[in-house]
Amino acid sequence: MIADVLHFSFTVSDLDRSVAWYTDVLGLELVHRQRQENAYTEKLVGIDGAVLEVAQLKIPGLAPACSTHMLELIEYVGARGACPSSLPTNQVGVAHLALLVTDIHERYARMLAQGTRFRNPPVEITEGANAGGWACYLHDPDGCTIELLQPSGARLAALGLE
């Protein structure tokens, strides 16, 4: 039985830069940082010489159900991997993190002014389960894709968020 989602993770090239972006620009809260330099980690990730710097983040005011955090950012400082020039979402194996927001247009304008690279401005969702909402894709400093999704007013009200 799968009981819940524990966390999601992105591998980043510069943990300090990424933590600053995810906290200062995106608005997440840093919960914990640690260095993982041990045989257990090397065995777990299956990479000889792996040494990880890890930052754990959460949404402020929202306690994850089964963990202290919802997102891990990991920098491989030992056994560093290559930085691809782009991570298009149609590339097999590329993931994205979708965040539910209640202020997509204001958030878009603020983040754009802070230099965030957006793939698109908020787009009205005209069909499907999220019809009446708005969504946009953006990139973190390493090109990882994040989706912001604002449900319709009725859906926000049903969720108790409006």
Backbone as ProteinMPNN parsed JSONL, in Angstrom:
{"seq_chain_A": "MIADVLHFSFTVSDLDRSVAWYTDVLGLELVHRQRQENAYTEKLVGIDGAVLEVAQLKIPGLAPACSTHMLELIEYVGARGACPSSLPTNQVGVAHLALLVTDIHERYARMLAQGTRFRNPPVEITEGANAGGWACYLHDPDGCTIELLQPSGARLAALGLE", "coords_chain_A": {"N_chain_A": [[0.834, -1.179, 0.0], [0.6, 2.175, -0.889], [0.999, 4.934, 1.091], [1.127, 7.769, 1.151], [2.409, 10.819, -0.36], [5.749, 11.522, 0.087], [7.873, 13.415, -0.486], [9.083, 15.626, -3.1], [11.71, 16.021, -5.511], [14.423, 17.98, -6.856], [17.441, 17.932, -8.674], [20.073, 20.158, -8.421], [22.392, 22.706, -9.603], [23.696, 24.562, -8.002], [23.338, 24.834, -4.789], [23.039, 26.915, -2.866], [22.27, 29.139, -4.454], [19.877, 28.109, -5.509], [18.327, 27.636, -3.186], [18.024, 30.276, -2.327], [16.493, 31.295, -4.484], [14.161, 29.639, -4.414], [13.153, 30.327, -1.92], [13.167, 33.219, -1.692], [12.061, 34.14, -4.154], [10.086, 32.266, -5.127], [8.802, 31.71, -2.732], [8.83, 29.629, -0.852], [9.58, 27.905, 2.248], [12.566, 27.356, 3.986], [13.372, 24.398, 5.591], [15.357, 22.644, 6.528], [18.853, 21.94, 6.219], [21.411, 19.768, 5.051], [24.43, 17.814, 4.86], [25.212, 14.982, 3.036], [27.343, 12.591, 3.268], [28.252, 9.706, 3.12], [28.416, 6.102, 3.31], [25.906, 4.917, 3.094], [24.328, 6.804, 1.622], [25.702, 6.914, -0.827], [25.334, 4.282, -1.68], [22.51, 4.202, -1.781], [21.809, 6.123, -3.833], [23.191, 5.006, -5.874], [25.584, 5.84, -7.039], [28.949, 6.004, -7.326], [31.12, 7.661, -5.101], [29.356, 9.68, -4.476], [28.437, 12.665, -2.956], [26.276, 14.616, -1.217], [24.711, 17.78, -0.951], [21.95, 18.9, 0.691], [18.8, 20.49, 0.7], [15.807, 21.074, 2.382], [12.466, 21.98, 1.816], [9.334, 23.701, 2.436], [5.866, 24.619, 2.014], [5.005, 27.697, 3.325], [3.182, 27.815, 6.361], [1.752, 25.542, 5.834], [1.554, 22.334, 6.811], [3.218, 19.495, 5.781], [1.773, 16.245, 5.343], [3.079, 13.776, 6.109], [5.75, 14.309, 6.515], [8.502, 16.578, 7.149], [8.854, 18.32, 5.138], [8.176, 19.268, 1.67], [9.583, 19.491, -0.65], [12.748, 18.626, -1.889], [15.917, 19.904, -2.541], [18.784, 19.041, -4.222], [22.257, 19.07, -4.393], [24.849, 17.588, -6.044], [27.873, 17.417, -4.815], [30.004, 15.784, -4.777], [30.824, 13.517, -7.248], [29.555, 14.976, -9.275], [27.056, 15.633, -11.669], [26.356, 16.247, -15.195], [25.279, 19.444, -16.486], [22.484, 19.869, -18.261], [21.705, 21.748, -21.245], [19.079, 22.421, -21.637], [15.837, 21.536, -20.362], [13.402, 20.329, -21.672], [9.874, 19.856, -21.35], [8.809, 17.782, -22.804], [10.725, 15.887, -22.939], [11.612, 12.628, -22.235], [11.467, 11.456, -18.954], [11.783, 13.912, -17.755], [10.507, 15.912, -15.192], [7.919, 17.879, -13.57], [6.985, 20.307, -11.099], [3.927, 21.062, -9.741], [2.206, 23.765, -8.39], [-0.432, 24.84, -6.37], [-2.064, 27.871, -6.519], [-3.489, 31.004, -5.415], [-3.365, 33.467, -6.466], [-2.49, 33.999, -9.157], [-2.049, 35.905, -11.275], [-0.999, 38.224, -10.022], [1.217, 37.05, -8.792], [2.615, 36.141, -11.029], [3.317, 38.637, -12.236], [4.942, 39.763, -10.204], [7.001, 37.819, -9.939], [8.032, 37.816, -12.517], [9.079, 40.41, -12.621], [11.146, 39.972, -10.859], [12.914, 38.611, -12.367], [12.349, 35.989, -13.133], [12.192, 33.276, -15.39], [9.643, 32.685, -17.483], [7.695, 30.306, -19.243], [5.338, 30.889, -20.361], [2.783, 33.441, -20.077], [0.096, 33.582, -17.591], [-2.367, 31.306, -18.616], [-5.671, 30.927, -19.654], [-7.631, 28.21, -18.646], [-9.565, 26.311, -20.615], [-10.864, 23.92, -20.986], [-11.6, 20.599, -19.7], [-10.842, 19.129, -16.437], [-9.924, 21.295, -14.938], [-11.125, 23.538, -15.984], [-11.871, 26.979, -16.363], [-9.964, 27.872, -14.698], [-6.581, 29.1, -14.288], [-3.247, 28.822, -15.604], [0.36, 28.578, -15.641], [3.69, 28.001, -16.849], [6.991, 27.942, -15.563], [10.538, 28.481, -15.049], [13.061, 27.266, -12.836], [16.281, 28.36, -11.5], [17.969, 26.403, -12.652], [16.596, 25.487, -14.817], [14.588, 23.68, -14.325], [11.17, 22.758, -14.488], [8.335, 24.44, -13.255], [4.965, 24.512, -12.449], [2.366, 26.814, -12.071], [-0.838, 26.803, -10.841], [-4.017, 28.093, -10.795], [-7.061, 27.364, -9.619], [-10.523, 27.497, -10.776], [-12.845, 30.044, -9.629], [-15.034, 28.833, -8.347], [-13.982, 26.318, -7.7], [-11.861, 27.067, -6.041], [-13.37, 28.12, -3.938], [-14.703, 25.8, -3.092], [-12.563, 24.424, -2.089], [-12.038, 25.927, 0.065], [-10.416, 28.134, -0.174], [-10.98, 30.635, -1.08]], "CA_chain_A": [[0.0, 0.0, 0.0], [1.242, 3.488, -0.849], [0.246, 5.671, 2.1], [1.1, 9.208, 0.901], [3.6, 11.335, -1.022], [6.677, 11.999, 1.113], [8.419, 14.668, -1.001], [9.491, 15.705, -4.489], [13.089, 16.489, -5.495], [15.143, 18.42, -8.044], [18.886, 18.043, -8.568], [20.434, 21.515, -8.82], [23.832, 22.9, -9.797], [24.222, 25.445, -6.961], [22.303, 24.763, -3.765], [22.806, 28.23, -2.257], [21.489, 29.93, -5.416], [18.535, 27.537, -5.606], [17.602, 27.912, -1.938], [17.651, 31.696, -2.372], [15.404, 31.473, -5.446], [12.939, 28.979, -3.952], [12.61, 31.031, -0.755], [12.954, 34.643, -1.939], [11.233, 34.395, -5.34], [8.896, 31.408, -5.152], [8.108, 31.89, -1.463], [8.84, 28.462, 0.018], [10.288, 28.076, 3.515], [13.63, 26.385, 4.234], [13.143, 23.638, 6.814], [16.567, 21.983, 7.011], [19.935, 21.653, 5.275], [22.348, 18.769, 5.554], [25.395, 17.208, 3.94], [25.148, 13.526, 3.081], [28.63, 12.068, 2.819], [28.337, 8.436, 3.829], [28.266, 4.912, 2.469], [24.479, 4.695, 2.872], [23.854, 7.661, 0.535], [26.345, 6.451, -2.057], [24.643, 3.044, -2.065], [21.122, 4.524, -2.103], [21.681, 6.779, -5.138], [23.828, 4.156, -6.877], [26.63, 6.602, -7.718], [30.209, 5.981, -6.571], [31.655, 8.964, -4.74], [28.295, 10.681, -4.307], [28.35, 13.493, -1.758], [25.139, 15.479, -1.491], [24.246, 18.881, -0.113], [20.502, 18.776, 0.574], [17.951, 21.48, 1.359], [14.408, 20.645, 2.44], [11.598, 23.15, 1.838], [7.893, 23.468, 2.539], [5.004, 25.768, 1.79], [4.78, 28.326, 4.635], [1.853, 27.681, 6.949], [1.12, 24.283, 5.435], [2.346, 21.211, 7.31], [3.082, 18.258, 5.006], [1.102, 15.214, 6.133], [3.924, 12.701, 6.639], [7.153, 14.702, 6.479], [8.731, 17.964, 7.547], [9.054, 19.111, 3.925], [7.533, 18.753, 0.469], [10.529, 19.574, -1.755], [14.18, 18.541, -1.607], [16.859, 20.34, -3.567], [20.011, 18.276, -3.991], [23.436, 19.363, -5.204], [25.892, 16.567, -5.964], [29.185, 18.064, -4.75], [30.885, 14.681, -5.123], [30.21, 12.814, -8.379], [28.684, 15.951, -9.915], [26.589, 15.288, -13.01], [26.376, 17.305, -16.2], [24.146, 20.381, -16.534], [21.985, 19.961, -19.632], [21.42, 23.129, -21.644], [17.645, 22.659, -21.475], [15.055, 20.411, -19.853], [12.042, 20.483, -22.198], [8.932, 18.971, -20.669], [8.489, 16.608, -23.628], [11.856, 14.963, -22.825], [11.29, 11.51, -21.354], [12.133, 11.504, -17.659], [11.721, 15.256, -17.172], [9.325, 16.086, -14.341], [7.663, 19.249, -13.138], [6.283, 20.463, -9.834], [2.768, 21.949, -9.877], [1.81, 24.388, -7.138], [-1.746, 25.462, -6.359], [-1.976, 29.258, -6.067], [-4.752, 31.747, -5.416], [-3.027, 34.82, -6.935], [-1.577, 33.723, -10.267], [-1.691, 37.085, -12.065], [-0.108, 39.042, -9.21], [2.446, 36.271, -8.6], [3.31, 36.189, -12.32], [3.911, 39.975, -12.4], [6.015, 39.916, -9.215], [8.116, 36.929, -10.254], [8.605, 38.302, -13.77], [9.893, 41.568, -12.239], [12.329, 39.455, -10.151], [13.779, 37.957, -13.341], [11.981, 34.592, -13.38], [11.932, 32.911, -16.788], [8.368, 32.005, -17.696], [7.453, 29.748, -20.565], [4.137, 31.559, -20.861], [2.005, 34.129, -19.039], [-1.056, 32.754, -17.219], [-3.248, 30.908, -19.71], [-6.97, 30.477, -19.164], [-7.911, 26.801, -18.921], [-10.911, 26.342, -21.21], [-11.452, 22.583, -21.067], [-11.122, 19.59, -18.772], [-11.15, 19.178, -15.006], [-9.558, 22.594, -14.366], [-11.733, 24.611, -16.78], [-12.188, 28.171, -15.595], [-8.773, 28.255, -13.946], [-5.448, 29.693, -15.0], [-1.999, 28.107, -15.357], [1.552, 28.981, -16.381], [4.918, 27.257, -16.586], [8.17, 28.773, -15.37], [11.77, 27.715, -14.821], [13.931, 27.647, -11.72], [17.588, 28.76, -12.037], [18.598, 25.33, -13.426], [15.738, 25.111, -15.936], [13.521, 22.769, -13.915], [9.861, 23.358, -14.747], [7.35, 24.559, -12.19], [3.66, 24.968, -12.929], [1.467, 27.481, -11.136], [-2.214, 26.572, -11.26], [-5.061, 28.717, -9.989], [-8.355, 26.798, -10.009], [-11.645, 28.422, -10.962], [-13.379, 30.6, -8.386], [-15.895, 27.822, -7.684], [-13.11, 25.277, -7.146], [-11.177, 27.678, -4.897], [-14.346, 28.209, -2.849], [-14.935, 24.438, -2.601], [-11.353, 24.055, -1.341], [-11.938, 26.829, 1.205], [-9.28, 29.015, -0.405], [-11.398, 31.942, -1.606]], "C_chain_A": [[0.883, 1.249, 0.0], [0.387, 4.352, 0.057], [0.119, 7.163, 1.792], [2.317, 9.567, 0.052], [4.491, 11.915, 0.067], [7.291, 13.344, 0.719], [8.731, 14.519, -2.481], [10.892, 16.289, -4.478], [13.555, 16.956, -6.859], [16.627, 18.384, -7.729], [19.272, 19.395, -9.158], [21.945, 21.656, -8.921], [24.47, 23.729, -8.692], [23.153, 25.559, -5.88], [22.008, 26.124, -3.136], [21.941, 29.101, -3.168], [20.056, 29.425, -5.481], [17.712, 27.788, -4.353], [17.149, 29.368, -1.918], [16.477, 31.908, -3.316], [14.104, 30.87, -4.925], [12.333, 29.669, -2.731], [12.252, 32.477, -1.09], [12.003, 34.931, -3.095], [9.955, 33.564, -5.321], [8.112, 31.49, -3.847], [8.019, 30.665, -0.58], [9.674, 28.765, 1.267], [11.334, 26.968, 3.672], [13.392, 25.723, 5.582], [14.464, 23.136, 7.39], [17.571, 21.868, 5.874], [20.845, 20.61, 5.893], [23.288, 18.328, 4.443], [25.287, 15.703, 4.121], [26.41, 12.983, 2.421], [28.881, 10.788, 3.598], [28.082, 7.285, 2.868], [26.799, 4.639, 2.139], [23.974, 5.511, 1.679], [24.412, 7.208, -0.798], [25.647, 5.191, -2.578], [23.208, 3.328, -2.513], [20.985, 5.115, -3.498], [22.36, 5.992, -6.254], [24.917, 4.86, -7.664], [27.872, 6.614, -6.832], [30.7, 7.398, -6.318], [30.617, 10.049, -4.523], [28.383, 11.35, -2.936], [27.287, 14.539, -2.069], [25.016, 16.598, -0.47], [22.749, 18.943, -0.367], [19.82, 19.914, 1.325], [16.514, 20.983, 1.27], [13.534, 21.877, 2.63], [10.138, 22.748, 1.956], [7.157, 24.748, 2.185], [4.737, 26.398, 3.158], [3.331, 28.159, 5.099], [1.126, 26.405, 6.603], [2.022, 23.133, 5.875], [2.145, 20.001, 6.396], [2.559, 17.136, 5.904], [2.069, 14.243, 6.813], [5.405, 13.06, 6.715], [7.285, 16.129, 6.997], [8.793, 18.894, 6.342], [8.313, 18.488, 2.753], [8.476, 18.75, -0.731], [11.944, 19.452, -1.222], [14.931, 19.078, -2.805], [18.179, 19.671, -3.233], [21.096, 18.732, -4.955], [24.439, 18.244, -4.969], [27.23, 17.294, -5.99], [30.297, 17.046, -4.962], [30.158, 13.87, -6.172], [29.17, 13.705, -9.068], [28.323, 15.489, -11.327], [26.662, 16.487, -13.941], [25.141, 18.187, -16.072], [23.658, 20.449, -17.977], [21.635, 21.408, -19.966], [19.934, 23.451, -21.558], [16.976, 21.377, -20.995], [13.617, 20.545, -20.37], [11.095, 19.449, -21.594], [8.523, 17.773, -21.507], [9.629, 15.594, -23.649], [11.494, 13.86, -21.825], [12.122, 11.603, -20.08], [12.118, 12.87, -17.005], [10.414, 15.39, -16.4], [9.066, 17.573, -14.142], [6.885, 19.215, -11.832], [5.153, 21.446, -10.053], [2.365, 22.451, -8.497], [0.455, 25.063, -7.31], [-1.595, 26.865, -5.783], [-3.354, 29.915, -6.128], [-4.578, 33.133, -6.03], [-2.136, 34.785, -8.165], [-1.148, 34.974, -11.025], [-0.734, 38.003, -11.3], [1.243, 38.35, -9.024], [3.279, 36.292, -9.887], [4.026, 37.535, -12.476], [5.09, 40.166, -11.455], [7.233, 39.082, -9.586], [8.806, 37.335, -11.56], [9.524, 39.491, -13.485], [11.165, 41.144, -11.504], [13.242, 38.648, -11.079], [13.465, 36.499, -13.62], [11.696, 34.384, -14.866], [10.639, 32.112, -16.854], [8.321, 31.445, -19.096], [6.264, 30.457, -21.2], [3.53, 32.383, -19.729], [0.834, 33.232, -18.646], [-2.012, 32.56, -18.4], [-4.57, 30.444, -19.105], [-7.196, 29.028, -19.577], [-9.364, 26.723, -19.383], [-11.59, 24.986, -21.273], [-10.905, 21.691, -19.969], [-11.46, 19.89, -17.323], [-10.862, 20.532, -14.378], [-10.111, 23.774, -15.155], [-12.137, 25.766, -15.882], [-11.024, 28.653, -14.75], [-7.733, 28.881, -14.847], [-4.187, 28.907, -14.653], [-0.858, 28.726, -16.157], [2.721, 28.104, -15.955], [6.061, 28.253, -16.463], [9.357, 27.868, -15.098], [12.501, 28.217, -13.589], [15.306, 27.982, -12.31], [18.301, 27.681, -12.857], [17.747, 24.867, -14.603], [14.668, 24.101, -15.591], [12.183, 23.49, -14.056], [8.975, 23.315, -13.515], [6.075, 25.08, -12.831], [2.945, 25.666, -11.787], [0.065, 27.284, -11.667], [-3.161, 27.225, -10.266], [-6.395, 28.147, -10.458], [-9.402, 27.892, -10.227], [-12.1, 28.953, -9.605], [-14.217, 29.603, -7.625], [-15.043, 26.748, -7.026], [-12.339, 25.819, -5.928], [-12.11, 27.751, -3.695], [-14.587, 26.823, -2.247], [-13.759, 23.942, -1.763], [-11.177, 24.926, -0.089], [-10.801, 27.83, 1.064], [-9.68, 30.391, -0.936], [-12.212, 32.694, -0.598]], "O_chain_A": [[1.808, 1.358, 0.805], [-0.813, 4.496, -0.172], [-0.895, 7.771, 2.135], [3.16, 8.712, -0.221], [4.032, 12.715, 0.882], [7.24, 14.302, 1.49], [8.652, 13.426, -3.042], [11.248, 16.99, -3.531], [13.15, 16.415, -7.888], [17.034, 18.766, -6.631], [18.851, 19.739, -10.263], [22.691, 20.832, -8.392], [25.674, 23.612, -8.461], [22.179, 26.294, -6.038], [20.845, 26.452, -2.897], [20.989, 29.73, -2.707], [19.118, 30.222, -5.506], [16.528, 28.116, -4.442], [16.016, 29.662, -1.534], [15.547, 32.639, -2.975], [13.056, 31.514, -4.984], [11.121, 29.602, -2.527], [11.139, 32.916, -0.799], [11.215, 35.874, -3.021], [8.861, 34.104, -5.482], [6.889, 31.354, -3.852], [7.218, 30.643, 0.355], [10.385, 29.768, 1.32], [11.025, 25.788, 3.511], [13.231, 26.403, 6.595], [14.674, 23.193, 8.602], [17.194, 21.718, 4.712], [21.029, 20.572, 7.11], [22.984, 18.45, 3.256], [25.273, 15.211, 5.25], [26.526, 12.926, 1.196], [29.611, 10.772, 4.589], [27.593, 7.48, 1.755], [26.481, 4.184, 1.04], [23.273, 4.978, 0.819], [23.685, 7.128, -1.788], [25.404, 5.06, -3.777], [22.742, 2.767, -3.505], [20.14, 4.669, -4.274], [22.142, 6.265, -7.435], [25.158, 4.528, -8.824], [27.855, 7.161, -5.73], [30.695, 8.235, -7.221], [30.968, 11.222, -4.398], [28.4, 10.685, -1.9], [27.385, 15.26, -3.063], [25.196, 16.383, 0.729], [22.32, 19.029, -1.518], [20.21, 20.259, 2.441], [16.064, 20.531, 0.217], [13.809, 22.718, 3.486], [9.75, 21.627, 1.627], [7.755, 25.818, 2.072], [4.285, 25.703, 4.068], [2.389, 28.339, 4.328], [-0.008, 26.204, 7.037], [3.132, 22.982, 5.363], [1.019, 19.527, 6.247], [2.873, 17.093, 7.094], [1.886, 13.923, 7.987], [6.234, 12.183, 6.958], [6.285, 16.801, 7.25], [8.786, 20.116, 6.497], [7.875, 17.34, 2.818], [8.202, 18.08, -1.727], [12.304, 20.089, -0.232], [14.618, 18.746, -3.948], [18.64, 19.727, -2.093], [20.89, 18.778, -6.168], [24.832, 17.981, -3.832], [27.68, 17.739, -7.046], [31.421, 17.421, -5.296], [28.979, 13.562, -6.0], [28.069, 13.265, -9.398], [29.176, 15.017, -12.078], [26.988, 17.598, -13.523], [24.091, 17.74, -15.61], [24.335, 21.022, -18.83], [21.31, 22.197, -19.079], [19.56, 24.616, -21.422], [17.489, 20.277, -21.2], [12.71, 20.841, -19.593], [11.48, 18.304, -21.359], [7.942, 16.828, -20.973], [9.519, 14.555, -24.3], [11.111, 14.15, -20.692], [13.335, 11.805, -20.133], [12.412, 12.983, -15.815], [9.347, 15.025, -16.896], [9.89, 18.415, -14.5], [6.22, 18.232, -11.505], [5.395, 22.564, -10.508], [2.204, 21.671, -7.559], [0.228, 25.775, -8.288], [-1.06, 27.034, -4.687], [-4.26, 29.434, -6.808], [-5.541, 33.896, -6.109], [-1.121, 35.479, -8.206], [0.023, 35.089, -11.387], [0.235, 38.502, -11.872], [2.29, 38.995, -9.092], [4.5, 36.444, -9.839], [5.21, 37.57, -12.811], [6.132, 40.679, -11.865], [8.362, 39.573, -9.555], [10.023, 37.209, -11.688], [10.62, 39.575, -14.039], [12.157, 41.873, -11.519], [14.23, 38.069, -10.628], [14.25, 35.828, -14.29], [11.046, 35.207, -15.511], [10.559, 30.996, -16.339], [8.849, 32.045, -20.031], [6.192, 30.605, -22.42], [3.731, 32.069, -18.556], [0.598, 32.218, -19.302], [-2.403, 33.511, -19.078], [-4.583, 29.659, -18.156], [-6.974, 28.666, -20.733], [-10.281, 27.036, -18.623], [-12.779, 24.909, -21.584], [-9.869, 21.99, -19.375], [-12.255, 20.781, -17.022], [-11.49, 20.891, -13.382], [-9.621, 24.895, -15.013], [-12.672, 25.57, -14.79], [-11.091, 29.726, -14.152], [-7.983, 29.153, -16.021], [-4.063, 28.386, -13.545], [-1.076, 29.321, -17.212], [2.74, 27.545, -14.858], [6.101, 29.268, -17.158], [9.213, 26.656, -14.937], [12.559, 29.418, -13.324], [15.475, 27.892, -13.526], [19.157, 28.009, -13.679], [18.138, 23.943, -15.317], [13.906, 23.694, -16.467], [12.078, 24.684, -13.778], [8.877, 22.298, -12.828], [6.113, 25.987, -13.663], [2.921, 25.164, -10.664], [-0.196, 27.57, -12.836], [-3.119, 26.953, -9.067], [-6.818, 28.419, -11.582], [-9.181, 29.059, -9.901], [-11.78, 28.38, -8.564], [-14.133, 29.523, -6.399], [-15.345, 26.312, -5.915], [-12.185, 25.127, -4.922], [-11.7, 27.48, -2.567], [-14.666, 26.685, -1.026], [-13.934, 23.143, -0.843], [-10.276, 24.69, 0.716], [-10.278, 28.322, 2.064], [-8.815, 31.223, -1.211], [-12.649, 33.812, -0.867]]}, "name": "protein", "num_of_chains": 1, "seq": "MIADVLHFSFTVSDLDRSVAWYTDVLGLELVHRQRQENAYTEKLVGIDGAVLEVAQLKIPGLAPACSTHMLELIEYVGARGACPSSLPTNQVGVAHLALLVTDIHERYARMLAQGTRFRNPPVEITEGANAGGWACYLHDPDGCTIELLQPSGARLAALGLE"}
